[in-house]
Amino acid sequence: MTSYRHLDQRLKVQHFRCVEAIAARGSLLKAAAALSLTQPALSKSLREVEDILQIRLFDRHARGVKPTAAGEAFIDSARRMLAELKRLDETLDVFTSSSRGALALGVLPVAASGVLPGVLTRMRTVAPDLRIRVEQGRTEELLPLLASGEIDLIVGRLYEPALPDGFEREALWTEPMSILARADHPIFAHATVEVEHLRGYDLVLPTVTQRMGQEIERLLQRLGLAPATSYRSSSAGFIREMLFGGDFLSIMPRLMMVGDLLRGTLRLAPLPIPSPERPAGLIRRADLPLSPAARVFVEVLREYVGELAQI
């Protein structure tokens, strides 16, 4: 059936902004405030969109609004289009200012505290005018942003998707679990760290993500270490202070505190049992080429993690 909606001639960018704001906040009142509009003006824009589309986008209920099935489809397209306009705006900055463009990164927690600071430090030398925006989150939170174009790349631990998702994954380094302790910790008096050596010290363990916490719990079970002997925290800063402040040990991805490893203030030892390699690297959209800014970032990242492999 031929459509006579002529959406390309009738819809305006403001229509997309209004619908996206309503969807994001679940309320016309909150969306109007976010857009600096009155609620009647926002309601009018929503009616215009629904009249043009000839379909209802939201169902009203006592607590606000909820997208219909058609609304979900429109919202998805609206977010992609608004993200593309934002990226176009950033790209055009190259021609109107001294800036060399912008890069939006999605970063998983371990990479955010591990490899990313070193890479961004080098980027300041390689591309000093490049503007970089970092969005930290879990894989399931960042993938929709990658799909919509709001971010260019995801950096961090690579998990196999339950179903094919159209994203390209490239492993650049591994994040096996290791024992970390301050450089002068008594544990390093042993040529080889055995399980009985670990039982002599309290553990301080990361709970940065649920998946990591589960992996560490499984390792503790295999090592036969009682959970009661350990402290747990989602704060890398807290764990770091505990490691420096006493004879604590930690079990974590080897590059989670790479800055201290490079400075020699922390040391690592392999676990006394085999640990999975835990690949990490990049996730990108398979249907789009990397931007010049993203290519520079990837080159610097490859170089940096290649050097870290020697740790």
Buried (B, 14 or more C-beta within 10 A) or exposed (E): EEEEEEEEEEBEEEBBBBBBBBBEBBBBEBBBBBBEBEBEEBBEBBEBBBEBBEBEBBEEEEEBBEBBEBBEEBBBBBBBBBBEBBBEEBBEBBEEEEEBBBBBBBBBBBBBBBBBEBBBEBBEEEBEEBBBEBBBBBBEEBBEBBBBBBBBBBBBBBBEEEEEEEBEBEEBBBBBBBBBBBEEBEBBEEEEBEEEBBEEBEBBBBBBBEEBBEBBBEBBEBBEBEEEEBEBBEEBEBBBBBBBEEEBBBBBBBBBBBBBBEEEBBBBBBBBEEBEEBBBBBBBBEEEEBBBBBEBBBEBBBEBBEEBEEE
